[in-house]
Amino acid sequence: MVCPDTLRGDSAPEDAPGFVEGRHFAPPHTRLSDEIRARASRTTPNAQADNELLYKILVESFVGTNIASQAEDFERTRDGLGFWERLQETQCTDQHHEKAAHDNINYLRSSKWDGPESGDFTKYLDKDRRQFANYTQAREHCQLQEYSDRTRVGWLLAGITSKDTQLCIRMNNIKDDDTYMDDWEKTAIYLAKTDYEGKNSKGKRKARFAEGDVSGVRGNPNGGGGG
């Protein structure tokens, strides 16, 4: 429901952009849950029920705050999406966007992947992709610095501290090839294919990352979704 209009995908399946290689989402989305939200209908009976539920959740969340009175304009229609958009207009200031953007860039500059003990590598790349997508969205609302793919690739390579032989070979290949250095997505796909030691090992941390990939989708554990 709350997916921004700029990120919604209403194209027919045959006209939709292809998925990122090896993943289940297409740009500008960065995870499966984004892809689902972007294509969820806003006009079906289930969508209307979800919209009313969103209104109820928002109203209950802001009881006793100075924001609560803003819900009055949507009380008759119980338009949760309309209330959500009003909150974005009135509460999400440039300062909020700048703070979020700073956190995104700080992560991209400082995150580390030491090997399988740091979690699944593909999920690490997905989070890197998602952090920059969030930064890009923040730039739509306030004045922020623009970063090139070459800068992003530099941050990515600096954060990979694993000494795995196969991974090091690929990283050196990237540094020697401008077509990789100037294309973050191409670089990420190339790195994700690395057959590094421990790639297929299973553990609790990897399982947690897998669950996080769809954590944004609220569903029924017995089957079915929320509409």
N, C-alpha and C positions, 0 to 999 in steps of 0.2 A: 504493500500500500504506500509506503513512504519513500519508495525509490524515486529519486529526482527525475523529472521529465527528460532531462538531458541524457540519462543513463537507461531509459526504458527502451525495450526492443519490441516493436510491433510488426516487424517484417515477417513475411511468410518464411517457413523453414528453408525453402530453396533459395531465398534471397538473403538469408542471414549470413553474417561473416563466419568464417571457419573458426573452430576452436584453436586455442594455443596448442601446439603439438604436445601430445602426452597429457593434456589437462582437459577438464570438462567445463570450460568457459571460454568466451571470446572477448577480445578487447572491446570496450574499455573495462570490462569486468575482471575481477581478480580472484574469484572463487565461485564455486558451484552455487552457493546460496545467493550471491549477487545475480547470477544468471537466472535463477528461478524467480527472484523478486522482480527482475526487469520485465518478465513476461507474464506475471500474474495479472489476471483481469481485474479491472476496477468496476465492471458493470454487471457482473453476474449476481444472483441472490446471495451466494456465499461471500462475494466481495463486499456487498452491502452490509452483511452481518459482521464481517471483519472490521469494516469502517466504524460501525457503531461500537464494537468492542474496543477499538482503538480510542474512541472518544471517552468511553467509560474509564479505561486505564489511565489516560492522561488526566482526566478530572480528579480521579482518586489520588494520583501521584502529587498533585499540586494543592490539595486541601490545606488550608491554613497559611498559604503563601500569598505574596502580592500578585502572583500570576493567575490565581484561581478565578478572578473576576473576568479574565479574557475568555473563559469558557462560555459565558452567558450568550455571546453572539452565535454560538453553535448549538445551544441547548435544544432548540426546536428541531433542527435537522439532524442533530447528533452526528455531525460531520467530523469524524476524527481526523481525516486527512486535512480538511480545511483548518482545523484547530492546530494541527501539527505545523502547517505552513505558516500560520500566524505566529506561532512561537518562534519559528526560525527567523522571521522578519524582525520580531521585537526583542528576542533574547540572544540571538547569535550575532554578537558584535564583531567588529574587526579584531578586537583584542582576543576574542575567543578563537577566531580562525587563525590568528597569528600564533597563538599558544599551541594549538593543535599542529600547525605546520612545523613549528620549531621542534616539537616532539617527534614528528615524522622524520625530519632531516637528521636529528640527533641519533635516532635509531639507525638510519642508513649509514651514518658515518662511524658508528661505534659497535654495531652488532658483529658477533664473531661466530664462526662455525669451525669447531676444532676436529670434527669427525663424527661418526655415528653416535658417540656419547652425547653430542649436542642436539640430537634429534634427527629426524629424517631430512635429508638434504633438499629434496624437492619441496617440502613444506617450508623450509628455510627460504628458498628462492621465492616461493609464493608469498611469504610474508613481506619480503623485500619489495616485490611487485606491488603489493597492497599498500604498503606504507607510502610509496611514491604516488600511487593513484589518489590516496587521501590528501597528499600534499597538493596535487594538481587540482583537486576539487576546492581546496582552501584558496588557491590562487584565483579562483573565479570570483571570490568575495572581497579580497583585499590585495594590496600591493606586496608582492613577494618576488624574490629572486627566481629567475628561470635557470634550470640546470640542464646541461646537455647530456646525451646518452654517454658520451665519453667520460664525463665526470661520474655518472652513476656506475659505469662499468669499473672505474677506478676504485670507487668505494666498495663495490662488490668483491673485487679481487683482493683488496686489502683486508677484508673481513674473513676471508677463507684462510684459516691458519693451519688446516690439516696438512700433514706432510705425506699424504698418500701419493704414491708414485704416479698412478694414472691421472689423478686430479692435477698434480703439478705439471704433468706433460700438457694437459689441455689448457691450463692457465698460461703456460709459456707460449703455446700456439696462439692464444687470444692476444697476448701482448705484442706479438709479431705480426698481427693481421688487423689492419685498420677497419676492415669490413665487420670485424667483431667489436673492436674498441668503440666504434661509432654506432653500434646497434645493441642496446641492452637486451632486448627480447631474444635476438639471435644468440647472444652470449649465454643467456640463461638456459635456453633450450639445449645448447651444446654441452653446457656443464651438467645439466640434469641427466644426460645420457652416459655420464662417466660411470664405469664399472669399478667403483672404488671398493676397497676392502671393508666388509661389514655392511654393504649396501642392502642386502636382503635379510639382514638379521632382524629378529622380532623382539620387541621389548615394550615395557610399560610406557616409556616416554613416546615411542613412535605411535602407539595406540592412542595416546592422548592428543597428539597432533592430528591424527586422522579424524577424531571426533570433533576437533576444533574447526575443521574445514567446512562443516555444515552446521556449526553452532548457531548460526543466525537464522536457521529455519525451525520454526516452532511446529512440531508435529505430534501426532498421537502415537505413543510407543506400541499400541496394538494395531496400528495401520491407519492410513488416511492422514489428512492434514487439516489445517485450520481454514481452508478455503482459498 
